[in-house]
Amino acid sequence: MTPTRVFVVAPTPTMRAGLRSMLAAVETADLLVVGEAGLSAGPVPPLSGADVVLVADEELLEETALSVSEDGTQSLLLLSEDEGEASRLRTLSLRGWGVVPPDAPSEELGAAVAAVAHGLTVLPKSLAERLLDEPSTAVEELAEPLTARESEVLDLLGHGLSNKMIARELHISEHTVKFHISSLYSKLAVSNRAEAVSQGARHGLISL
Protein backbone atom coordinates (compact mmCIF):
# COMPACT_ATOMS: atom_id res chain seq x y z
CA MET A 1 0.00 0.00 0.00
CA THR A 2 1.44 3.35 -1.04
CA PRO A 3 1.53 5.79 1.89
CA THR A 4 -0.13 9.19 1.73
CA ARG A 5 2.66 11.76 1.61
CA VAL A 6 2.09 14.71 3.95
CA PHE A 7 3.91 18.04 4.07
CA VAL A 8 3.53 19.83 7.42
CA VAL A 9 3.37 23.63 7.64
CA ALA A 10 3.37 25.02 11.20
CA PRO A 11 4.86 28.13 12.86
CA THR A 12 7.24 26.48 15.34
CA PRO A 13 9.47 23.39 15.52
CA THR A 14 7.48 22.21 18.54
CA MET A 15 4.20 22.30 16.63
CA ARG A 16 5.74 20.54 13.64
CA ALA A 17 7.22 17.83 15.87
CA GLY A 18 3.86 17.39 17.58
CA LEU A 19 2.05 16.97 14.29
CA ARG A 20 4.65 14.48 13.06
CA SER A 21 4.11 12.44 16.21
CA MET A 22 0.33 12.56 15.83
CA LEU A 23 0.48 11.43 12.21
CA ALA A 24 2.91 8.63 13.11
CA ALA A 25 0.47 7.43 15.78
CA VAL A 26 -2.41 7.02 13.32
CA GLU A 27 -3.22 3.32 12.92
CA THR A 28 -6.07 3.59 10.43
CA ALA A 29 -4.07 5.18 7.60
CA ASP A 30 -0.54 4.91 6.20
CA LEU A 31 0.81 8.47 6.43
CA LEU A 32 4.34 9.58 5.63
CA VAL A 33 5.66 13.07 6.45
CA VAL A 34 7.88 14.08 3.52
CA GLY A 35 8.76 17.62 4.58
CA GLU A 36 7.95 20.59 6.75
CA ALA A 37 8.09 24.38 6.78
CA GLY A 38 7.02 27.29 8.95
CA LEU A 39 7.90 30.74 10.22
CA SER A 40 11.15 29.48 11.72
CA ALA A 41 11.99 27.20 8.79
CA GLY A 42 12.07 29.78 6.02
CA PRO A 43 9.59 30.22 3.14
CA VAL A 44 7.36 27.35 2.08
CA PRO A 45 9.15 25.46 -0.75
CA PRO A 46 7.47 23.85 -3.79
CA LEU A 47 5.27 21.02 -2.58
CA SER A 48 5.31 18.73 -5.63
CA GLY A 49 6.27 15.68 -3.56
CA ALA A 50 3.25 15.82 -1.24
CA ASP A 51 -0.26 14.41 -1.61
CA VAL A 52 -1.62 16.46 1.29
CA VAL A 53 -0.39 19.74 2.74
CA LEU A 54 -1.25 20.04 6.44
CA VAL A 55 -1.35 23.69 7.58
CA ALA A 56 -1.49 24.31 11.32
CA ASP A 57 -1.97 28.09 11.26
CA GLU A 58 -4.33 30.12 9.06
CA GLU A 59 -1.75 32.92 8.94
CA LEU A 60 0.45 30.58 6.89
CA LEU A 61 -2.37 29.62 4.53
CA GLU A 62 -1.83 32.37 1.95
CA GLU A 63 1.89 31.69 1.64
CA THR A 64 1.29 27.95 1.46
CA ALA A 65 -1.37 28.36 -1.22
CA LEU A 66 1.25 29.95 -3.47
CA SER A 67 3.34 26.78 -3.26
CA VAL A 68 0.54 24.28 -3.82
CA SER A 69 0.51 22.73 -7.28
CA GLU A 70 -1.90 24.44 -9.69
CA ASP A 71 -2.84 21.22 -11.49
CA GLY A 72 -5.39 20.17 -8.87
CA THR A 73 -3.53 17.01 -7.84
CA GLN A 74 -2.81 18.04 -4.24
CA SER A 75 -5.03 18.38 -1.20
CA LEU A 76 -4.88 20.78 1.73
CA LEU A 77 -6.04 20.36 5.31
CA LEU A 78 -6.15 23.37 7.64
CA LEU A 79 -6.20 23.22 11.43
CA SER A 80 -8.35 26.17 12.48
CA GLU A 81 -11.20 27.25 14.74
CA ASP A 82 -12.29 29.76 12.09
CA GLU A 83 -14.95 28.05 9.99
CA GLY A 84 -14.84 30.97 7.57
CA GLU A 85 -11.52 29.66 6.25
CA ALA A 86 -13.51 27.06 4.31
CA SER A 87 -14.50 29.71 1.77
CA ARG A 88 -10.82 30.52 1.12
CA LEU A 89 -9.88 26.90 0.56
CA ARG A 90 -12.76 26.42 -1.86
CA THR A 91 -11.22 28.91 -4.30
CA LEU A 92 -7.94 26.99 -4.65
CA SER A 93 -7.19 24.36 -7.30
CA LEU A 94 -7.17 21.38 -4.95
CA ARG A 95 -7.97 17.70 -5.25
CA GLY A 96 -9.55 17.77 -1.80
CA TRP A 97 -9.63 20.15 1.15
CA GLY A 98 -10.82 20.45 4.70
CA VAL A 99 -10.86 22.31 8.00
CA VAL A 100 -10.50 20.52 11.34
CA PRO A 101 -10.12 21.89 14.89
CA PRO A 102 -6.53 22.35 16.14
CA ASP A 103 -7.28 20.04 19.08
CA ALA A 104 -8.46 17.14 16.91
CA PRO A 105 -7.12 13.79 18.21
CA SER A 106 -4.68 11.71 16.15
CA GLU A 107 -7.24 9.36 14.61
CA GLU A 108 -9.56 12.22 13.63
CA LEU A 109 -6.64 14.08 12.09
CA GLY A 110 -5.50 10.96 10.26
CA ALA A 111 -9.00 10.29 8.93
CA ALA A 112 -9.24 13.88 7.69
CA VAL A 113 -5.86 13.64 5.93
CA ALA A 114 -6.90 10.38 4.26
CA ALA A 115 -10.25 11.84 3.21
CA VAL A 116 -8.88 14.97 1.54
CA ALA A 117 -6.16 12.86 -0.12
CA HIS A 118 -8.98 11.00 -1.88
CA GLY A 119 -10.56 14.23 -3.11
CA LEU A 120 -13.17 14.64 -0.38
CA THR A 121 -14.13 17.74 1.61
CA VAL A 122 -13.86 17.68 5.41
CA LEU A 123 -15.73 20.23 7.53
CA PRO A 124 -16.26 20.70 11.27
CA LYS A 125 -19.49 19.05 12.41
CA SER A 126 -20.97 22.38 13.51
CA LEU A 127 -20.40 23.96 10.10
CA ALA A 128 -21.68 20.92 8.20
CA GLU A 129 -24.84 20.84 10.32
CA ARG A 130 -25.41 24.55 9.81
CA LEU A 131 -25.09 24.19 6.05
CA LEU A 132 -27.55 21.29 6.07
CA ASP A 133 -30.01 23.23 8.24
CA GLU A 134 -29.97 26.37 6.08
CA PRO A 135 -33.35 26.84 4.37
CA SER A 136 -33.25 26.57 0.61
CA THR A 137 -33.71 29.78 -1.33
CA ALA A 138 -35.37 30.40 -4.64
CA VAL A 139 -33.11 29.52 -7.54
CA GLU A 140 -32.50 32.31 -10.02
CA GLU A 141 -32.68 31.40 -13.69
CA LEU A 142 -30.04 32.53 -16.15
CA ALA A 143 -30.99 34.76 -19.05
CA GLU A 144 -29.09 32.34 -21.30
CA PRO A 145 -28.83 28.77 -19.95
CA LEU A 146 -25.56 26.86 -19.94
CA THR A 147 -25.04 24.10 -22.46
CA ALA A 148 -24.63 20.54 -21.21
CA ARG A 149 -20.87 20.74 -21.73
CA GLU A 150 -20.61 24.11 -19.96
CA SER A 151 -22.50 22.61 -17.02
CA GLU A 152 -20.02 19.74 -16.89
CA VAL A 153 -17.09 22.17 -16.92
CA LEU A 154 -18.68 24.29 -14.18
CA ASP A 155 -19.23 21.23 -12.02
CA LEU A 156 -15.57 20.25 -12.36
CA LEU A 157 -14.52 23.82 -11.56
CA GLY A 158 -16.55 23.45 -8.38
CA HIS A 159 -14.45 20.41 -7.50
CA GLY A 160 -11.27 22.45 -7.88
CA LEU A 161 -9.98 20.84 -11.08
CA SER A 162 -7.51 22.72 -13.26
CA ASN A 163 -8.03 23.25 -17.00
CA LYS A 164 -5.68 20.37 -17.76
CA MET A 165 -7.54 18.00 -15.45
CA ILE A 166 -10.93 19.07 -16.85
CA ALA A 167 -9.66 18.42 -20.37
CA ARG A 168 -8.49 14.96 -19.30
CA GLU A 169 -11.75 14.20 -17.50
CA LEU A 170 -13.95 15.24 -20.44
CA HIS A 171 -11.59 13.99 -23.17
CA ILE A 172 -11.35 17.38 -24.84
CA SER A 173 -8.48 19.81 -25.44
CA GLU A 174 -7.42 22.51 -22.99
CA HIS A 175 -8.25 25.08 -25.67
CA THR A 176 -11.83 23.78 -25.75
CA VAL A 177 -11.99 23.90 -21.96
CA LYS A 178 -10.89 27.56 -22.02
CA PHE A 179 -13.58 28.27 -24.62
CA HIS A 180 -16.30 26.74 -22.43
CA ILE A 181 -15.02 28.58 -19.34
CA SER A 182 -15.04 31.89 -21.20
CA SER A 183 -18.59 31.23 -22.36
CA LEU A 184 -19.92 30.29 -18.94
CA TYR A 185 -18.14 33.29 -17.38
CA SER A 186 -20.09 35.48 -19.79
CA LYS A 187 -23.42 33.79 -19.03
CA LEU A 188 -22.84 33.95 -15.27
CA ALA A 189 -21.49 37.54 -15.47
CA VAL A 190 -18.31 36.64 -13.57
CA SER A 191 -14.59 37.06 -14.14
CA ASN A 192 -12.93 34.21 -12.22
CA ARG A 193 -13.37 30.64 -11.03
CA ALA A 194 -14.42 31.47 -7.49
CA GLU A 195 -17.18 33.77 -8.73
CA ALA A 196 -18.28 31.19 -11.29
CA VAL A 197 -18.61 28.49 -8.64
CA SER A 198 -20.45 30.86 -6.29
CA GLN A 199 -22.87 31.99 -8.99
CA GLY A 200 -23.30 28.42 -10.18
CA ALA A 201 -24.40 27.38 -6.70
CA ARG A 202 -26.66 30.43 -6.42
CA HIS A 203 -28.40 29.47 -9.66
CA GLY A 204 -28.73 25.85 -8.59
CA LEU A 205 -26.36 24.63 -11.29
CA ILE A 206 -23.94 22.89 -8.92
CA SER A 207 -23.90 21.71 -5.32
CA LEU A 208 -21.08 22.63 -2.95
N, C-alpha and C positions, 0 to 999 in steps of 0.2 A: 504493500500500500504506500503510495507516494504521500509524504507528509505535506501539510499545508504550511507554506513558508510565510512567516510573519516578520514584519519590520516594525520595531517599537520606537515611537516618538514620544518622549516625555521630558519634562524640564530638567530633572536632576538625576544623577547616577543612582541615587537611592530608589527613586521611583522606577527607573528602568530595570534595576536589579529585582525589585519586587514583582514587576510584571513578568519578567523572565521566569521567576520562581513559580508564579501562579500558572503560567502557561505550561511549564514543565510538569506541574502537578495534575494537569487535566488527564483523566483516564479514558474519557469517552471520545477523544479525538487525537490524531497524531499531528502535533504542532511543532514546528521547528523555527526558532528565532534565527533569522539570517542577517540581522543588522539592527543598529539602533542609532538614534540621533536625538538632540535636544538642545536647550539653551546653552548648556555647558559643553556640548559636543560639537559645536560648530553648526553651519547651515545644513539643512536636510539634503542629502545627496540624491542622485537619481535612484529610483526605487524599482528598476526593471526586474530585479531578482526576487521580488516579493509577490505573493498572491494576495495577502491582506496587509494593510498598513494600520497599525493600532496606535491611535493618537490619544494621549492621556491628558491633554490640556487644550481647551478650545482656542486659546491664544496662539497655539502652534498650528492650528488648522489651516489658516490661509497660506502660510509658508509651505506646509506639507502638500497642499493641493497643487502647488506649482510644480512639485516633483513627481506627482502621480502620473502614470502613463496616460496619454490622451486617447489610446485606442480602446478604452473600455474593458480591458482585460483584468484590471485590478479592482480590489474591493477595499473599503475603508470603514473602520469601526472607531467611533469616538466615545471616550469616557466623559460624560458630562451630566450635570444636573439640569442644564438648560435645554428643555425640549424644543425650543425654537431653533436649535442648531440643525434640526432635521431638514428644515427648508433650505439651508445652505448646502448640505450634502446632496440634496436632490438635484441640484443644478450641475453637479460634476459628472464627467464621463466615467462612470464606475460600473463594474460588473454587479456589485452588491454593496450595500451600505447599511449602517445602523448606528444607534445611540443607546448606550447602556449606562447605568449609574456607576460612578467611580468606586463605590463600595460593593460592586457585584462580586460574589464568591467565584472561586476558580472554575467550577463546573459551568456556571452561568456564563462566565466570560468565554470559556472554551466553546460552549454551544453557539454563542453569538459569532465568534470568529469563524467557526465551521459553516454557519448559516450564510454569512455574507460572502464567504469564499465560493459558495455555490450559487451566488447571484440573487440571494434573498434579501429582504429588508427587515431589519430588527429594530423595534421601537419599544420604549418603556411601556409597561402595562397601562399606566395611567393615561398616556397619550393615545395609545391604541384604542382604549375604551372610549375616550372622549371623541375620537374620530368616528367610531362606530355609532356613538349616541347622537352625533350631530344630525339634526333634521335635514332631510333632503330639500333642496331648493329647486325652483323652476329652472329647467334647462333652456338656455337661449339658443335659438336657431341661427345658423349662419346665413348671410345673404346669398352666398354661393357655397353649396355643400362641397365637402372634400370628396375626391374620387376614392375608389376602393384602395388603390395603391398609396395615395396620400395618407389615408387613414392608417394603413399598415406602417408607413414610415413614421407617422406621429406616435403610434403606439410604441415603436422601438426607441424613439427619442425619449419617451417617458420612462423607458427602462435603462436609460443612460448609455445606449450604444453609440459608438462613433460612426461617422459616415462609412468608413471601411467595413465595420462589422455589419452595418445595415445592408450594404451592398452584398456582402457574403451571405447574410441571412435570407435575402430576397432574390439572390442569384441575378443581380443586375449590376451595372457599372457604377462606380462612385460618381461619375458625371451625371448619370440618371438620378441618383440619390439627391445630389445637389439641386437638380432641376425640380424634383418633387418638394424638397424642403423650401426652396424659394417660392414655389407656388402656394404651399400651405401657409407660409409666413404671410403672404399677401392676403389670403382668404381670412386668416385669423387676425390680421392687422397687428402683427408683432415683428420684432427685429432680431430675436435671438431664441435659442433653444428653451431657456427657462420660461420665457414668456409664452412660447408655443405650447409647452406642456401645461402651464397654468391655464391658458385659455382653452386648451383642449379639454381639460377636466371641467372647466366652467361650462362648456357647451355640451358636456356629457359624451365627448368623443373617446375619452380614455378614462381609466380608473387608476388612481394613485394609491 
